[in-house]
């Protein structure tokens, strides 16, 4: 443990957060280019191209993809012999704080006690690092590494997201139909489409949400399962389109992860309609 360079961890996490908040991954760029080529609505095609141009400018300038620069959400992968100490977690949190200042993140943290944070009477923290990260989700990996995924989550998708039970009736299609209904309704209200849909299916609300996070971490716009393809296709048939202006491209891709299930009539589903700039994600080995 004495060989761990905590200053190096802080620097890596800082740079990774800036990358997450300012950069499209290669598979997402490719997905946008394919959508632009196949889009039949000229207004929608222009919107898609403008979003991609904005992303490329943000990457070049290392500046936020969106004014809503997001709340950091993290998934930490721990290999068989990797070591995680309290100081490691402290270094990650410090790296997140420094990254928020460097991006910079929008100062939108609310100060005050529990009641003041709920009713927003405590005022805004002028420090970008006042936007505290969500709790870290830890999972195992076969790779002998300590790997951190950082995602920046905006407010619009959180407002339109849904975590609720579905009575499956011993039929997978029933669950898929409900996800499509949720996604169609939420994308029509979101505004900043096209979306990447993050979907998790679990035994509890916490597990479903954690499956959704992992789906976004593991997702690849170039690799889609049959269920993911069906959800994307059916929501796109609603003709909502980029920015709600109609068109073929309401959803770029769907990332779905199904966790362990229990013998019951209920599946708990978490669905997040990630906006046109999400998932804003970057990964680093610590």
C-alpha positions as CSV (number, residue, x, y, z in Angstrom):
1,X,0.0,0.0,0.0
2,X,2.9,2.3,0.6
3,X,3.7,2.1,-3.2
4,X,0.4,3.8,-4.1
5,X,0.9,7.2,-5.6
6,X,-2.2,9.1,-4.4
7,X,-1.1,12.3,-6.2
8,X,-1.1,10.4,-9.5
9,X,-4.6,9.0,-8.8
10,X,-5.9,12.6,-8.2
11,X,-4.4,13.8,-11.4
12,X,-5.7,10.9,-13.5
13,X,-9.2,11.2,-12.0
14,X,-9.1,15.0,-12.7
15,X,-8.2,14.6,-16.3
16,X,-10.7,11.7,-16.8
17,X,-13.6,13.9,-15.5
18,X,-12.7,16.6,-17.9
19,X,-12.6,14.1,-20.8
20,X,-16.0,12.7,-19.7
21,X,-17.5,16.1,-19.7
22,X,-16.1,17.3,-23.0
23,X,-15.7,14.3,-25.3
24,X,-17.8,11.8,-27.4
25,X,-16.3,8.3,-27.4
26,X,-15.4,7.0,-30.9
27,X,-18.4,4.6,-31.0
28,X,-20.8,7.5,-30.3
29,X,-19.2,9.6,-33.0
30,X,-19.6,6.7,-35.5
31,X,-23.3,6.3,-34.4
32,X,-24.0,9.9,-35.1
33,X,-22.4,9.7,-38.5
34,X,-24.5,6.7,-39.4
35,X,-27.6,8.5,-38.1
36,X,-26.8,11.6,-40.2
37,X,-26.4,9.4,-43.3
38,X,-29.7,7.5,-42.8
39,X,-31.9,10.4,-41.5
40,X,-34.6,11.3,-44.1
41,X,-35.8,14.5,-42.4
42,X,-33.5,17.5,-43.4
43,X,-34.1,19.5,-40.3
44,X,-33.3,16.4,-38.2
45,X,-30.2,15.8,-40.2
46,X,-29.1,19.4,-39.6
47,X,-29.6,19.0,-35.8
48,X,-27.6,15.7,-35.7
49,X,-24.7,17.3,-37.6
50,X,-24.8,20.4,-35.4
51,X,-24.6,18.2,-32.2
52,X,-21.6,16.3,-33.7
53,X,-19.9,19.6,-34.7
54,X,-20.5,20.9,-31.1
55,X,-19.0,17.7,-29.7
56,X,-15.9,17.9,-31.8
57,X,-15.4,21.6,-30.8
58,X,-15.8,20.7,-27.1
59,X,-13.3,17.9,-27.4
60,X,-10.8,20.2,-29.1
61,X,-11.2,23.0,-26.5
62,X,-11.6,20.6,-23.5
63,X,-14.8,22.5,-22.6
64,X,-18.2,21.2,-21.4
65,X,-20.4,19.5,-24.0
66,X,-23.4,21.2,-22.4
67,X,-24.1,24.1,-20.0
68,X,-25.6,21.5,-17.7
69,X,-22.1,20.0,-17.1
70,X,-23.5,17.2,-15.0
71,X,-23.2,15.4,-11.6
72,X,-20.3,12.8,-11.4
73,X,-21.4,9.2,-11.2
74,X,-18.7,6.6,-10.8
75,X,-18.3,2.8,-11.3
76,X,-15.1,1.4,-9.8
77,X,-13.9,-2.0,-11.1
78,X,-11.6,-3.9,-8.7
79,X,-9.4,-6.7,-9.9
80,X,-8.5,-9.9,-7.9
81,X,-5.3,-8.4,-6.4
82,X,-6.1,-4.7,-6.6
83,X,-6.1,-2.7,-3.4
84,X,-8.7,-0.1,-2.4
85,X,-8.0,1.9,0.7
86,X,-9.8,4.7,2.4
87,X,-7.0,7.0,1.1
88,X,-7.7,5.7,-2.5
89,X,-11.3,6.7,-2.2
90,X,-10.3,10.1,-0.8
91,X,-7.9,10.6,-3.7
92,X,-10.7,9.7,-6.2
93,X,-13.0,12.3,-4.5
94,X,-10.2,14.9,-4.6
95,X,-9.6,14.2,-8.3
96,X,-13.3,14.6,-8.9
97,X,-13.3,18.0,-7.1
98,X,-10.3,19.2,-9.1
99,X,-11.8,17.9,-12.4
100,X,-15.0,19.9,-11.7
101,X,-13.0,23.0,-11.3
102,X,-10.9,22.4,-14.4
103,X,-13.8,21.5,-16.7
104,X,-15.3,23.7,-15.4
105,X,-18.5,22.3,-14.0
106,X,-21.5,24.6,-13.6
107,X,-21.7,25.8,-10.0
108,X,-25.0,24.3,-9.0
109,X,-24.4,22.7,-5.6
110,X,-26.9,23.7,-2.9
111,X,-25.5,24.7,0.5
112,X,-27.1,24.4,3.9
113,X,-28.7,21.8,6.1
114,X,-31.0,19.0,5.0
115,X,-34.1,21.2,4.8
116,X,-32.2,24.1,3.1
117,X,-30.8,21.7,0.5
118,X,-34.3,20.4,-0.3
119,X,-36.0,23.8,-0.6
120,X,-32.9,25.5,-2.1
121,X,-32.9,28.3,0.5
122,X,-29.2,27.7,1.4
123,X,-28.0,29.3,-1.8
124,X,-25.6,28.1,-4.5
125,X,-22.0,27.0,-3.7
126,X,-19.9,29.2,-6.0
127,X,-17.3,26.5,-6.2
128,X,-17.8,24.0,-9.1
129,X,-16.6,21.3,-6.7
130,X,-19.6,22.0,-4.6
131,X,-21.4,19.6,-6.9
132,X,-20.7,16.5,-4.9
133,X,-20.4,13.2,-6.7
134,X,-22.9,10.4,-6.3
135,X,-21.8,7.4,-4.2
136,X,-19.3,5.1,-5.9
137,X,-20.6,1.8,-7.3
138,X,-18.0,-1.0,-6.9
139,X,-17.9,-4.2,-9.0
140,X,-15.5,-7.0,-9.6
141,X,-13.5,-7.5,-12.8
142,X,-11.3,-10.4,-13.9
143,X,-8.6,-7.9,-15.1
144,X,-6.0,-7.3,-12.4
145,X,-6.6,-3.6,-12.3
146,X,-8.3,-0.8,-10.5
147,X,-10.4,0.9,-13.2
148,X,-12.7,3.9,-12.8
149,X,-15.5,4.9,-15.1
150,X,-16.8,8.5,-14.7
151,X,-20.2,9.5,-16.1
152,X,-21.6,13.1,-16.0
153,X,-25.4,13.0,-15.5
154,X,-27.5,16.1,-16.4
155,X,-30.8,17.1,-14.9
156,X,-33.1,16.7,-17.9
157,X,-32.7,13.0,-18.2
158,X,-33.0,12.6,-14.4
159,X,-36.4,14.4,-14.6
160,X,-37.6,12.1,-17.4
161,X,-36.2,8.9,-16.0
162,X,-38.3,6.2,-14.3
163,X,-37.7,3.4,-11.9
164,X,-40.8,1.2,-11.2
165,X,-42.1,-2.3,-11.1
166,X,-43.5,-4.1,-14.1
167,X,-45.8,-7.2,-13.8
168,X,-44.1,-9.4,-16.4
169,X,-46.9,-12.0,-16.8
170,X,-44.2,-14.6,-17.5
171,X,-43.5,-12.9,-20.8
172,X,-40.3,-10.9,-21.7
173,X,-42.3,-9.0,-24.3
174,X,-44.5,-7.5,-21.6
175,X,-41.4,-5.9,-20.0
176,X,-40.1,-4.7,-23.4
177,X,-43.5,-3.2,-24.2
178,X,-43.5,-1.3,-21.0
179,X,-39.9,0.0,-21.5
180,X,-40.9,1.2,-25.0
181,X,-43.9,3.0,-23.6
182,X,-41.9,4.7,-20.9
183,X,-39.1,5.7,-23.4
184,X,-41.6,7.0,-26.0
185,X,-43.3,9.2,-23.4
186,X,-40.1,10.5,-21.8
187,X,-38.2,11.2,-25.1
188,X,-41.2,13.2,-26.3
189,X,-40.9,15.4,-23.2
190,X,-37.1,15.6,-22.9
191,X,-36.4,18.0,-25.7
192,X,-32.6,17.3,-26.1
193,X,-33.0,14.2,-28.3
194,X,-31.7,12.0,-29.8
195,X,-31.2,9.8,-26.7
196,X,-29.2,6.9,-25.7
197,X,-31.5,4.8,-23.5
198,X,-30.0,3.3,-20.4
199,X,-32.0,0.4,-19.0
200,X,-31.5,-1.8,-16.0
201,X,-33.7,-4.7,-14.8
202,X,-33.3,-5.9,-11.2
203,X,-35.0,-7.2,-8.0
204,X,-35.1,-3.8,-6.2
205,X,-35.0,-0.2,-7.1
206,X,-31.3,0.1,-6.1
207,X,-30.4,-3.0,-8.1
208,X,-32.3,-1.8,-11.2
209,X,-30.5,1.6,-11.0
210,X,-27.1,-0.1,-10.6
211,X,-27.9,-2.3,-13.6
212,X,-28.7,0.9,-15.6
213,X,-25.4,2.5,-14.6
214,X,-23.5,-0.7,-15.6
215,X,-25.3,-0.8,-18.9
216,X,-24.1,2.7,-19.7
217,X,-20.5,1.7,-18.7
218,X,-20.5,-1.5,-20.8
219,X,-22.6,-0.2,-23.7
220,X,-21.2,0.2,-27.2
221,X,-23.2,1.9,-29.9
222,X,-21.8,-0.5,-32.5
223,X,-22.9,-3.7,-30.6
224,X,-26.6,-4.1,-29.8
225,X,-28.6,-7.1,-28.6
226,X,-31.9,-8.1,-30.2
227,X,-33.8,-6.6,-27.2
228,X,-31.8,-3.3,-27.4
229,X,-32.4,-3.1,-31.2
230,X,-36.1,-3.7,-30.8
231,X,-36.5,-0.9,-28.1
232,X,-34.5,1.5,-30.3
233,X,-36.5,0.7,-33.4
234,X,-39.9,1.0,-31.8
235,X,-39.2,4.3,-30.0
236,X,-37.8,5.7,-33.3
237,X,-41.1,4.7,-35.0
238,X,-42.8,7.4,-32.8
239,X,-41.3,10.0,-35.2
240,X,-40.2,12.4,-32.3
241,X,-36.8,13.1,-33.8
242,X,-33.9,15.3,-32.8
243,X,-35.0,18.1,-30.5
244,X,-38.6,16.9,-31.0
245,X,-38.6,18.2,-34.6
246,X,-39.7,14.9,-36.1
247,X,-37.5,12.5,-37.9
248,X,-36.1,8.9,-37.9
249,X,-33.6,9.4,-35.0
250,X,-35.2,9.7,-31.6
251,X,-32.9,7.1,-30.1
252,X,-29.3,6.4,-31.2
253,X,-28.9,3.2,-29.2
254,X,-30.2,1.3,-26.2
255,X,-27.9,0.0,-23.5
256,X,-29.7,-2.6,-21.4
257,X,-28.4,-4.9,-18.5
258,X,-30.5,-7.6,-16.8
259,X,-29.4,-8.6,-13.4
260,X,-30.3,-11.6,-11.2
261,X,-34.1,-12.1,-10.9
262,X,-36.3,-13.5,-8.2
263,X,-39.3,-15.9,-8.5
264,X,-42.1,-13.3,-8.4
265,X,-44.5,-11.6,-10.7
266,X,-42.6,-8.4,-10.7
267,X,-39.5,-7.0,-12.4
268,X,-38.1,-3.7,-11.3
269,X,-37.0,-1.6,-14.3
270,X,-34.9,1.6,-14.3
271,X,-35.0,3.6,-17.6
272,X,-32.9,6.7,-18.2
273,X,-33.3,8.6,-21.5
274,X,-29.8,10.0,-21.7
275,X,-29.8,13.3,-23.7
276,X,-28.0,13.9,-27.0
277,X,-24.7,14.5,-25.2
278,X,-24.9,11.5,-22.8
279,X,-23.6,9.2,-21.7
280,X,-20.7,11.5,-21.1
281,X,-18.3,8.9,-19.9
282,X,-14.5,8.3,-19.7
283,X,-12.5,5.6,-18.2
284,X,-9.1,5.4,-16.5
285,X,-6.9,2.7,-14.9
286,X,-5.6,3.9,-11.5
